[in-house]
């Protein structure tokens, strides 16, 4: 779902006030990268929490008028790769600056069971079959997405910090946006919403950085914070050119993720009401992408 595609992000420098410097005896960034990749292949079950803050300026290039939007999104998810089951619950609020009475809210329940994607939006269930199952699971695997990003970035070891009960290394990643766009394009089958987006143009002038907290004992990803800033024309999202040619979007996004209960029991059951789900058509996908981009 769109949630998995635009998953992106910043960390305040104040988060590192209690950092300890890395000793010469500890791992360097390159060695840690390899250990994280090995450990991630063992992470078949986990839960995660995600928070996103996004500030968007819609600029009319003809009049110079600016509409500012603030969006806050919270989501929680569970994934069981062995059982091929995933659940994500998301709530999002968008507030136009100076026009708060016209704030909009959006909620979504998502289940991916084997090769079937079920979505609950506005109380209604829809579903679709995903012909490219491996690609679908790769796109929905939140932890794998972050580790893939880590693997394609220039890394710097910053120090260490305790997250929950885990003593963690902290890595700074300078993300290669072009590589991420290529990765998403390869992972995405023709039935998924990203087909309507021009990812290369969307990420051409994107600045993306990330901070990763890696558990020292298990070398597993514990926490991630990513920042992204970009400017683009909404036509890159597949919106009609005649409606967007004089509009520019300037977006700053911060996403924070916390991974918990790694390799502990995760039982995901599709609700009985999902049995009434209607087939999710290509036209419906295009409509939802357009509506989501317009609301953003």
Number of C-alpha atoms within 10 A of each C-alpha: 17 14 14 13 16 11 19 23 25 22 17 9 7 7 9 14 8 11 14 13 12 15 10 7 6 12 15 17 19 13 10 19 18 13 16 19 18 13 13 18 10 11 18 17 21 21 23 20 17 20 19 22 20 21 18 21 20 20 18 16 12 9 8 11 12 15 15 18 21 17 20 18 18 17 19 17 19 24 27 22 16 9 14 15 23 27 22 20 17 17 15 17 16 20 20 19 14 10 11 11 9 11 15 13 14 14 16 17 19 22 24 25 19 17 16 15 19 23 24 18 13 10 9 13 19 19 21 19 16 19 13 15 15 14 15 22 22 16 21 20 17 23 24 18 19 20 19 13 21 23 17 16 19 16 21 15 19 19 19 22 21 16 15 9 7 15 16 24 29 26 24 21 22 18 23 18 23 16 15 19 18 12 16 17 17 10 15 20 19 14 16 17 21 22 15 17 17 16 19 16 16 20 22 14 14 18 16 20 24 26 24 24 25 27 22 18 9 14 20 24 27 24 23 24 24 24 23 22 21 17 19 18 20 24 21 18 22 18 21 12 13 8 10 15 15 15 19 18 19 15 19 19 22 23 24 22 24 18 19 17 13 19 14 13 11 19 13 17 11 15 8 7 10 16 12 11 15 14 13 16 13 14 8 13 17 18 14 14 19 18 12 13 14 11 15 20
